[in-house]
Amino acid sequence: MPREVAIIAFAQSPSVRREWERDEVEMLLPVLDEALERSGIPRKEIGFTVSGGSDFLTGRPFSFVLALDAVGAFPPIEQSHVEMDGAWALYEAWVRLSQGDVDTALVYTFGRSSLGELRDVLTMQLDPYYLAPLGPDSISLAALQARAMIDSGRMTERTMAEVAVRNRRKAKANPNAQLAGDFLVEELLAAPYLVAPLRRHDCPPISDGAAAVVLAAGDRARRATARPAWIRGIDHRIEPHGLGVRELTRSPSTALAAERVGVRAARVDVAELHAPFTHQEPILLEALGLNEDADLNPSGGALAANPLMVAGLIRIGEAARRIMEGSAHRAVAHATSGPCLQQNLVCVLEGNA
């Protein structure tokens, strides 16, 4: 049987609009040091190290190899990399630990969205034969999905603004958030469109940041902390690559992943959803089938800070942190990547029984 695996430490850097004074190593080093210190596991005893990120986003090949300087060159380590959000790197680490060949793992990721025109850079994620040559930017594609949601009658521009107000108000309690504060719905609705029906508050901020998580299996996790955040289920699924063959107002991949990990098996105390755009939150809520009293995005979510390739891992880390602190017993974390919620990962975390 697969072993139990838990998150025992989480750390992140503050998300900022431009991190131009520090390179990737300088961004990562304090985050890795903090995560390892919280775990109580010496760096030399980490059995597996895996990173997430995007060389294309950084603009140079093998940027993840350069970032390894933050981990240290000695003693030699067993290392892997996922060209994806750090949440998927965590999935790889979970597989290794659950199968039993290592007892501990360090997962980290960094993202510098400010290095290029992000709206255009993300066009490279699209189908290279039929869709990418048309050049639709990421905001325009999200606007198509938002318009489909409005036309379906399941939300309005006002309810979208209410999502932004709630998330950024909650972000006031998060010292790492980039956008936080009290906003008025009417004030937001008076702003001009960015790409109709999306206004600036409907879109995520451009963020630079880094995050790290330490995992441990079985008794090693119990020795490390009094209250590990046990991963009771984790699964990821993908929608068809062609946007024209998808129902943009639904997320079947999220629903399938949620079913596989048993989201509805018990009450959820905290849910951290990676919804970069306001109209995507109700799509995810419907797919996950959460109970109505779940505390939704207590960190402020991706509308408050959205470092690309990092925000998904932050959702898992924020959910785990509340379990480790004792403010929640059962939590759900979600991560997404690609246009219009194309890839989706769902993770269920629980405290001690």
Secondary structure by P-SEA (a helix, b strand, c coil): cccbbbbcccccccccccccccccccccaaaaaaaaaaaccccccccbbbbbbbcccccccccccccccccccccccccccccccaaaaaaaaaaaaaaccccccccccccccccccccccccccccccccccccccaaaaaaaaaaaaaaaccccaaaaaaaaaaaaaaacccccccccccccaaaaaaccccccccccccccccccccbbbbbbcaaaaaaaccccccccbbbbbbcccccccccccccaaaaaaaaaaccccccccbbbbccccccaaaaaaaaaccccccccccccccccccccccaaaaaaaaaaaaaaacccccbbbbbbbcccccbbbbbbbbccc
